[in-house]
Amino acid sequence: MPGHTDPKGERHGAQHPNYKKIYFVLLGLLVVSVLGPEFGIGWVTLITAFGIALVKSSLVLQNFMHLRWEKRIMKWMLATSVVLMFLLFAGVAPDVMKHEGHRWVNDAALAATARGIEAPHHAAGDAATAEHAAGSVEGEAVAAVPAEQTFDAKNAYGTVCTTCHGPAGAGDGPGAAALNPKPANFGDAAFWASRTDDHLVKVIREGGASVGKSALMPAWGGLYNEAQARALVAYIKTFKK
Amino acid sequence: MQKPIATTRSATGIPTGRLAIWWVLASEVVIFGGLLASYLMFRLGHPEWANAAAVTNTYIGAFNTFVLLSSSFTAVLAHQAAENGDGKLAAKYLMMTIAGALIFLVVKAFEWSYEISHGYTITSNGFWSFYYTAAGLHAAHVIAGAVIMAFIAADAARGRELQRVELIGIYWHFVDVVWIFLFPLLYIAK
Protein backbone atom coordinates (compact mmCIF):
# COMPACT_ATOMS: atom_id res chain seq x y z
CA MET A 1 0.00 0.00 0.00
CA PRO A 2 1.96 2.92 -1.27
CA GLY A 3 1.85 6.13 0.74
CA HIS A 4 0.33 4.24 3.64
CA THR A 5 -2.30 5.94 5.74
CA ASP A 6 -3.06 5.89 9.42
CA PRO A 7 -6.52 4.99 10.72
CA LYS A 8 -7.73 8.58 10.52
CA GLY A 9 -6.81 8.67 6.88
CA GLU A 10 -4.02 11.19 7.39
CA ARG A 11 -1.06 10.54 5.21
CA HIS A 12 1.96 9.99 7.39
CA GLY A 13 5.42 11.21 6.57
CA ALA A 14 4.45 13.92 4.14
CA GLN A 15 7.32 15.83 5.75
CA HIS A 16 10.62 15.08 4.14
CA PRO A 17 13.39 17.44 5.15
CA ASN A 18 16.35 18.07 2.86
CA TYR A 19 18.10 14.76 3.50
CA LYS A 20 21.12 15.62 1.41
CA LYS A 21 21.79 18.74 3.47
CA ILE A 22 21.49 16.78 6.74
CA TYR A 23 23.81 14.10 5.35
CA PHE A 24 26.50 16.67 4.51
CA VAL A 25 26.15 18.30 7.94
CA LEU A 26 26.67 14.83 9.49
CA LEU A 27 29.81 14.29 7.40
CA GLY A 28 31.13 17.72 8.41
CA LEU A 29 30.57 16.89 12.07
CA LEU A 30 32.38 13.57 11.57
CA VAL A 31 35.43 15.43 10.23
CA VAL A 32 35.39 17.78 13.23
CA SER A 33 35.18 14.86 15.67
CA VAL A 34 38.27 13.26 14.04
CA LEU A 35 40.22 16.56 14.03
CA GLY A 36 39.32 17.39 17.65
CA PRO A 37 41.97 15.22 19.37
CA GLU A 38 44.69 16.71 17.08
CA PHE A 39 44.78 19.78 19.33
CA GLY A 40 45.78 17.61 22.27
CA ILE A 41 43.55 19.58 24.64
CA GLY A 42 41.44 17.34 26.88
CA TRP A 43 38.23 19.31 27.03
CA VAL A 44 38.28 20.07 23.30
CA THR A 45 38.51 16.34 22.57
CA LEU A 46 35.64 15.65 24.97
CA ILE A 47 33.41 18.19 23.24
CA THR A 48 34.34 17.21 19.69
CA ALA A 49 34.00 13.50 20.52
CA PHE A 50 30.94 13.25 22.76
CA GLY A 51 29.27 16.61 22.16
CA ILE A 52 29.28 15.94 18.43
CA ALA A 53 28.09 12.36 18.95
CA LEU A 54 25.04 13.81 20.73
CA VAL A 55 24.40 16.31 17.91
CA LYS A 56 24.85 13.66 15.20
CA SER A 57 22.57 11.14 16.91
CA SER A 58 19.96 13.84 17.48
CA LEU A 59 20.05 14.80 13.77
CA VAL A 60 19.60 11.15 12.76
CA LEU A 61 16.83 10.55 15.32
CA GLN A 62 14.87 13.69 14.49
CA ASN A 63 15.20 13.71 10.69
CA PHE A 64 16.09 10.23 9.43
CA MET A 65 13.98 8.37 12.00
CA HIS A 66 11.32 11.12 11.82
CA LEU A 67 11.06 11.30 15.60
CA ARG A 68 10.20 14.99 15.44
CA TRP A 69 6.99 14.16 13.58
CA GLU A 70 6.24 11.12 15.71
CA LYS A 71 3.45 10.92 18.29
CA ARG A 72 4.48 12.13 21.72
CA ILE A 73 3.95 8.74 23.42
CA MET A 74 6.83 7.34 21.38
CA LYS A 75 9.23 10.03 22.61
CA TRP A 76 8.23 9.27 26.20
CA MET A 77 8.79 5.57 25.63
CA LEU A 78 12.31 6.09 24.31
CA ALA A 79 13.04 8.63 27.04
CA THR A 80 12.04 6.00 29.63
CA SER A 81 14.64 3.62 28.22
CA VAL A 82 17.31 6.32 28.34
CA VAL A 83 16.38 7.18 31.95
CA LEU A 84 16.72 3.48 32.86
CA MET A 85 20.23 3.56 31.40
CA PHE A 86 21.17 6.56 33.56
CA LEU A 87 19.63 4.86 36.61
CA LEU A 88 21.85 1.84 36.01
CA PHE A 89 24.88 4.10 35.71
CA ALA A 90 24.08 6.11 38.83
CA GLY A 91 23.41 2.98 40.87
CA VAL A 92 26.44 0.94 39.87
CA ALA A 93 29.10 3.49 38.92
CA PRO A 94 30.10 4.49 42.49
CA ASP A 95 31.11 0.87 43.21
CA VAL A 96 32.91 0.37 39.92
CA MET A 97 34.66 3.72 39.62
CA LYS A 98 36.01 3.86 43.17
CA HIS A 99 38.56 1.26 44.23
CA GLU A 100 38.55 1.97 47.93
CA GLY A 101 36.22 3.40 50.52
CA HIS A 102 36.10 3.84 54.28
CA ARG A 103 35.70 0.16 55.02
CA TRP A 104 36.61 -1.64 51.84
CA VAL A 105 39.35 -1.98 49.26
CA ASN A 106 38.99 -3.53 45.81
CA ASP A 107 42.36 -5.30 45.58
CA ALA A 108 41.71 -6.78 42.14
CA ALA A 109 40.88 -3.39 40.61
CA LEU A 110 43.88 -1.71 42.24
CA ALA A 111 46.16 -4.48 41.01
CA ALA A 112 44.73 -4.28 37.49
CA THR A 113 45.28 -0.52 37.44
CA ALA A 114 48.84 -0.87 38.73
CA ARG A 115 49.58 -3.61 36.20
CA GLY A 116 48.14 -1.60 33.32
CA ILE A 117 49.93 1.64 34.15
CA GLU A 118 53.29 -0.07 34.62
CA ALA A 119 53.21 -1.88 31.31
CA PRO A 120 53.95 0.13 28.17
CA HIS A 121 50.83 0.29 26.03
CA HIS A 122 51.92 -2.48 23.67
CA ALA A 123 52.87 -4.87 26.47
CA ALA A 124 49.31 -6.13 27.00
CA GLY A 125 49.21 -7.31 23.42
CA ASP A 126 52.72 -8.71 23.45
CA ALA A 127 52.05 -10.58 26.66
CA ALA A 128 48.91 -12.02 25.16
CA THR A 129 50.80 -13.08 22.03
CA ALA A 130 53.53 -14.71 24.04
CA GLU A 131 50.98 -16.43 26.22
CA HIS A 132 49.17 -17.67 23.16
CA ALA A 133 52.42 -18.98 21.65
CA ALA A 134 53.53 -20.70 24.83
CA GLY A 135 50.02 -21.94 25.50
CA SER A 136 50.55 -21.26 29.17
CA VAL A 137 50.98 -18.55 31.78
CA GLU A 138 54.75 -18.78 31.29
CA GLY A 139 54.37 -16.47 28.32
CA GLU A 140 53.56 -13.68 30.73
CA ALA A 141 56.86 -14.07 32.55
CA VAL A 142 58.75 -13.79 29.26
CA ALA A 143 57.02 -10.54 28.42
CA ALA A 144 57.56 -9.24 31.95
CA VAL A 145 61.37 -9.22 31.57
CA PRO A 146 61.70 -5.76 30.00
CA ALA A 147 59.40 -4.33 32.68
CA GLU A 148 61.74 -5.68 35.35
CA GLN A 149 64.65 -3.62 34.10
CA THR A 150 62.71 -0.45 34.73
CA PHE A 151 61.01 -1.68 37.91
CA ASP A 152 60.48 1.19 40.34
CA ALA A 153 59.85 -0.32 43.78
CA LYS A 154 58.95 3.03 45.32
CA ASN A 155 56.35 3.69 42.64
CA ALA A 156 54.97 0.15 42.93
CA TYR A 157 54.72 0.53 46.71
CA GLY A 158 52.87 3.82 46.22
CA THR A 159 50.35 2.24 43.84
CA VAL A 160 49.74 -1.11 45.45
CA CYS A 161 50.91 -1.24 49.10
CA THR A 162 50.15 2.28 50.40
CA THR A 163 46.42 1.62 50.57
CA CYS A 164 46.88 -0.57 53.66
CA HIS A 165 50.50 -0.24 54.78
CA GLY A 166 50.44 3.55 54.55
CA PRO A 167 52.69 5.99 52.69
CA ALA A 168 55.39 5.77 55.40
CA GLY A 169 54.96 2.03 55.97
CA ALA A 170 53.41 2.50 59.41
CA GLY A 171 50.46 0.22 58.66
CA ASP A 172 48.09 3.16 58.68
CA GLY A 173 46.84 3.43 55.07
CA PRO A 174 43.20 4.30 54.36
CA GLY A 175 42.38 0.60 53.93
CA ALA A 176 43.89 -0.32 57.29
CA ALA A 177 40.90 0.86 59.35
CA ALA A 178 38.74 -1.93 57.97
CA LEU A 179 41.31 -4.68 58.48
CA ASN A 180 41.68 -7.02 61.42
CA PRO A 181 44.41 -8.05 62.11
CA LYS A 182 46.01 -4.71 61.19
CA PRO A 183 48.57 -4.54 58.37
CA ALA A 184 52.24 -4.81 59.32
CA ASN A 185 54.08 -1.70 60.53
CA PHE A 186 57.43 -1.60 58.71
CA GLY A 187 58.76 1.00 61.15
CA ASP A 188 58.51 -1.49 64.02
CA ALA A 189 61.91 -2.98 64.97
CA ALA A 190 60.19 -6.09 66.34
CA PHE A 191 58.75 -6.73 62.89
CA TRP A 192 62.22 -6.88 61.34
CA ALA A 193 63.73 -8.91 64.19
CA SER A 194 61.60 -11.93 63.38
CA ARG A 195 61.61 -11.89 59.54
CA THR A 196 64.08 -12.72 56.79
CA ASP A 197 64.07 -11.35 53.23
CA ASP A 198 63.02 -14.74 51.84
CA HIS A 199 60.10 -14.82 54.23
CA LEU A 200 58.92 -11.37 53.08
CA VAL A 201 59.33 -12.22 49.40
CA LYS A 202 57.13 -15.26 50.03
CA VAL A 203 54.49 -13.12 51.77
CA ILE A 204 54.46 -10.56 48.94
CA ARG A 205 54.21 -13.18 46.22
CA GLU A 206 52.05 -15.81 47.93
CA GLY A 207 50.04 -13.78 50.43
CA GLY A 208 49.88 -13.65 54.23
CA ALA A 209 48.10 -16.98 54.48
CA SER A 210 51.11 -18.78 52.96
CA VAL A 211 53.10 -18.18 56.17
CA GLY A 212 50.19 -18.50 58.59
CA LYS A 213 49.66 -14.75 58.81
CA SER A 214 46.58 -12.70 57.90
CA ALA A 215 44.82 -13.82 54.73
CA LEU A 216 43.92 -10.15 54.21
CA MET A 217 47.42 -9.65 52.77
CA PRO A 218 46.79 -10.67 49.14
CA ALA A 219 49.20 -12.68 46.98
CA TRP A 220 50.87 -10.36 44.46
CA GLY A 221 52.84 -13.08 42.64
CA GLY A 222 50.85 -12.42 39.47
CA LEU A 223 52.02 -8.82 39.54
CA TYR A 224 55.62 -9.08 40.80
CA ASN A 225 58.20 -11.72 40.01
CA GLU A 226 60.80 -12.78 42.57
CA ALA A 227 63.33 -10.04 41.67
CA GLN A 228 60.66 -7.36 41.84
CA ALA A 229 59.42 -8.65 45.19
CA ARG A 230 63.03 -8.49 46.45
CA ALA A 231 63.25 -4.89 45.28
CA LEU A 232 60.05 -4.17 47.21
CA VAL A 233 61.51 -5.77 50.34
CA ALA A 234 64.61 -3.60 49.96
CA TYR A 235 62.36 -0.57 49.64
CA ILE A 236 60.20 -1.29 52.71
CA LYS A 237 63.43 -1.72 54.72
CA THR A 238 63.92 2.03 54.28
CA PHE A 239 60.96 2.49 56.65
CA LYS A 240 62.80 0.65 59.44
CA LYS A 241 63.50 2.97 62.36
CA MET B 1 -4.12 -13.15 2.08
CA GLN B 2 -6.32 -11.68 4.79
CA LYS B 3 -4.39 -9.23 6.98
CA PRO B 4 -4.58 -9.71 10.75
CA ILE B 5 -6.80 -7.03 12.29
CA ALA B 6 -3.95 -5.74 14.46
CA THR B 7 -2.21 -4.42 11.38
CA THR B 8 -5.07 -2.12 10.49
CA ARG B 9 -6.06 -0.58 13.81
CA SER B 10 -4.07 1.33 16.36
CA ALA B 11 -5.00 2.83 19.71
CA THR B 12 -1.99 5.13 19.70
CA GLY B 13 -2.62 6.54 16.25
CA ILE B 14 0.71 5.09 15.15
CA PRO B 15 0.66 2.35 12.48
CA THR B 16 1.14 -0.99 14.25
CA GLY B 17 4.33 -1.93 12.43
CA ARG B 18 5.97 1.33 13.35
CA LEU B 19 4.79 1.05 16.95
CA ALA B 20 6.41 -2.40 17.06
CA ILE B 21 9.73 -1.23 15.67
CA TRP B 22 9.85 1.60 18.23
CA TRP B 23 9.23 -0.95 20.99
CA VAL B 24 12.10 -3.03 19.63
CA LEU B 25 14.33 0.04 19.68
CA ALA B 26 13.25 1.02 23.21
CA SER B 27 14.47 -2.40 24.37
CA GLU B 28 17.63 -2.02 22.27
CA VAL B 29 18.34 1.26 24.06
CA VAL B 30 18.40 -0.69 27.32
CA ILE B 31 20.64 -3.42 25.85
CA PHE B 32 23.22 -1.12 24.25
CA GLY B 33 22.74 1.57 26.88
CA GLY B 34 23.50 -0.87 29.69
CA LEU B 35 26.58 -2.10 27.87
CA LEU B 36 27.89 1.39 27.09
CA ALA B 37 27.10 2.70 30.58
CA SER B 38 29.06 -0.22 32.07
CA TYR B 39 31.94 0.46 29.68
CA LEU B 40 31.94 4.13 30.67
CA MET B 41 32.06 3.50 34.42
CA PHE B 42 34.87 0.95 34.06
CA ARG B 43 36.77 3.24 31.71
CA LEU B 44 36.53 6.12 34.20
CA GLY B 45 37.63 3.86 37.05
CA HIS B 46 40.57 2.42 35.12
CA PRO B 47 42.83 5.16 33.75
CA GLU B 48 45.19 2.47 32.42
CA TRP B 49 42.61 1.53 29.75
CA ALA B 50 43.78 4.58 27.84
CA ASN B 51 46.91 2.53 27.00
CA ALA B 52 44.77 -0.14 25.37
CA ALA B 53 42.48 2.37 23.65
CA ALA B 54 45.56 4.01 22.10
CA VAL B 55 45.93 0.89 19.95
CA THR B 56 42.59 1.29 18.12
CA ASN B 57 42.83 3.10 14.79
CA THR B 58 40.76 6.31 14.73
CA TYR B 59 40.85 6.55 10.93
CA ILE B 60 39.39 3.06 10.43
CA GLY B 61 36.67 3.93 12.94
CA ALA B 62 36.04 7.23 11.14
CA PHE B 63 35.83 5.49 7.77
CA ASN B 64 33.25 3.04 9.11
CA THR B 65 31.30 5.96 10.61
CA PHE B 66 31.29 7.54 7.14
CA VAL B 67 30.04 4.26 5.64
CA LEU B 68 27.21 3.92 8.16
CA LEU B 69 26.15 7.57 7.85
CA SER B 70 26.02 7.13 4.06
CA SER B 71 24.00 3.94 4.38
CA SER B 72 21.55 5.77 6.66
CA PHE B 73 21.25 8.45 4.00
CA THR B 74 20.36 5.86 1.30
CA ALA B 75 17.97 4.16 3.75
CA VAL B 76 16.01 7.37 4.27
CA LEU B 77 15.99 8.01 0.49
CA ALA B 78 14.49 4.52 0.13
CA HIS B 79 11.80 5.51 2.62
CA GLN B 80 11.03 8.66 0.63
CA ALA B 81 10.86 6.68 -2.63
CA ALA B 82 8.55 4.12 -1.00
CA GLU B 83 6.20 6.87 0.15
CA ASN B 84 6.10 8.18 -3.38
CA GLY B 85 5.05 4.67 -4.41
CA ASP B 86 8.26 3.99 -6.34
CA GLY B 87 9.08 0.47 -5.14
CA LYS B 88 11.83 -0.06 -7.73
CA LEU B 89 13.71 3.05 -6.64
CA ALA B 90 13.20 2.14 -2.97
CA ALA B 91 14.65 -1.32 -3.64
CA LYS B 92 17.64 0.28 -5.39
CA TYR B 93 18.36 2.52 -2.40
CA LEU B 94 17.94 -0.44 -0.03
CA MET B 95 20.49 -2.41 -2.05
CA MET B 96 22.90 0.52 -1.70
CA THR B 97 22.31 0.44 2.05
CA ILE B 98 23.07 -3.30 2.08
CA ALA B 99 26.28 -2.56 0.15
CA GLY B 100 27.19 -0.10 2.93
CA ALA B 101 26.58 -2.81 5.52
CA LEU B 102 28.88 -5.18 3.61
CA ILE B 103 31.66 -2.57 3.34
CA PHE B 104 31.32 -1.90 7.06
CA LEU B 105 31.63 -5.61 7.87
CA VAL B 106 34.60 -6.20 5.54
CA VAL B 107 36.49 -3.26 7.10
CA LYS B 108 35.61 -4.59 10.57
CA ALA B 109 36.87 -8.06 9.61
CA PHE B 110 40.26 -6.70 8.49
CA GLU B 111 40.51 -4.48 11.56
CA TRP B 112 39.75 -7.33 13.96
CA SER B 113 42.08 -9.78 12.19
CA TYR B 114 44.90 -7.26 12.54
CA GLU B 115 44.19 -6.66 16.23
CA ILE B 116 43.71 -10.34 17.08
CA SER B 117 46.90 -11.32 15.21
CA HIS B 118 48.77 -8.75 17.33
CA GLY B 119 47.53 -10.39 20.51
CA TYR B 120 44.67 -8.06 21.42
CA THR B 121 41.92 -10.57 22.06
CA ILE B 122 38.67 -10.51 24.00
CA THR B 123 40.49 -11.93 27.04
CA SER B 124 43.49 -9.52 26.98
CA ASN B 125 42.00 -7.11 29.51
CA GLY B 126 38.83 -5.26 30.43
CA PHE B 127 39.09 -2.75 27.59
CA TRP B 128 39.40 -5.40 24.88
CA SER B 129 36.56 -7.41 26.42
CA PHE B 130 34.27 -4.41 26.08
CA TYR B 131 35.70 -3.55 22.66
CA TYR B 132 34.87 -6.92 21.12
CA THR B 133 31.56 -7.32 23.00
CA ALA B 134 30.17 -3.89 22.12
CA ALA B 135 31.42 -3.78 18.52
CA GLY B 136 30.49 -7.47 18.09
CA LEU B 137 26.92 -6.96 19.31
CA HIS B 138 26.70 -3.96 17.00
CA ALA B 139 28.04 -5.98 14.05
CA ALA B 140 25.43 -8.67 14.76
CA HIS B 141 22.78 -5.95 14.39
CA VAL B 142 24.35 -4.82 11.11
CA ILE B 143 24.22 -8.40 9.78
CA ALA B 144 20.60 -8.92 10.92
CA GLY B 145 19.54 -5.58 9.44
CA ALA B 146 21.19 -6.31 6.09
CA VAL B 147 19.52 -9.74 5.82
CA ILE B 148 16.04 -8.39 6.66
CA MET B 149 16.63 -5.47 4.27
CA ALA B 150 17.36 -7.91 1.44
CA PHE B 151 13.93 -9.53 1.90
CA ILE B 152 12.19 -6.15 2.09
CA ALA B 153 14.04 -4.91 -1.01
CA ALA B 154 12.93 -8.01 -2.95
CA ASP B 155 9.29 -7.25 -2.01
CA ALA B 156 9.63 -3.52 -2.64
CA ALA B 157 11.02 -4.12 -6.15
CA ARG B 158 7.66 -5.79 -6.96
CA GLY B 159 5.77 -2.91 -5.30
CA ARG B 160 4.72 -5.03 -2.29
CA GLU B 161 4.69 -4.10 1.43
CA LEU B 162 6.21 -0.70 0.83
CA GLN B 163 5.46 0.43 4.41
CA ARG B 164 8.18 -1.98 5.56
CA VAL B 165 10.83 0.15 3.86
CA GLU B 166 10.30 2.84 6.49
CA LEU B 167 10.35 0.28 9.32
CA ILE B 168 13.68 -1.29 8.38
CA GLY B 169 14.98 2.24 7.85
CA ILE B 170 14.12 3.26 11.42
CA TYR B 171 15.94 0.17 12.69
CA TRP B 172 18.92 0.90 10.45
CA HIS B 173 19.23 4.49 11.66
CA PHE B 174 19.26 3.18 15.22
CA VAL B 175 22.18 0.88 14.37
CA ASP B 176 23.85 3.99 12.95
CA VAL B 177 23.17 5.95 16.16
CA VAL B 178 24.73 3.18 18.28
CA TRP B 179 27.87 3.38 16.15
CA ILE B 180 27.89 7.18 16.48
CA PHE B 181 28.41 6.60 20.22
CA LEU B 182 30.73 3.59 19.89
CA PHE B 183 33.09 5.59 17.65
CA PRO B 184 34.13 8.21 20.26
CA LEU B 185 33.97 5.69 23.13
CA LEU B 186 36.24 3.08 21.55
CA TYR B 187 38.31 5.08 19.05
CA ILE B 188 38.57 8.79 19.83
CA ALA B 189 38.91 8.86 23.64
CA LYS B 190 42.53 7.80 24.16
Interface residues (C-beta under 8 A of the other chain):
Chain A: M1 P2 G3 H4 D6 P7 K8 H12 G13 H16 Y19 K20 Y23 L26 L27 L30 S33 V34 G36 P37 T45 L46 T48 A49 F50 I52 A53 K56 S57 V60 L61 N63 F64 M65 H66 E70 K71 I73 M74 M77 L78 T80 S81 V82 L84 M85 F86 L88 F89 V92 A93 V96 M97 K98 H99 A109 A112 T113 R115 G116 I117 A119 P120 H121 H122 A124 G125 D126 A127 A128 T129 A130 H132
Chain B: T8 R9 S10 T12 G13 I14 P15 L19 W22 W23 L25 A26 S27 V29 V30 G33 G34 L36 A37 S38 L40 M41 F42 L44 G45 H46 P47 E48 W49 N51 A52 A54 V55 T58 Y59 A62 T65 F66 L69 S70 S72 F73 A75 V76 L77 H79 Q80 A82 E83 N84 G85 G87 H118 G119 Y120 T121 T123 S124 N125 G126 W128 G159 L162 Q163 E166 G169 I170 H173 F174 D176 V177 I180 F181 F183 P184 I188 A189 K190
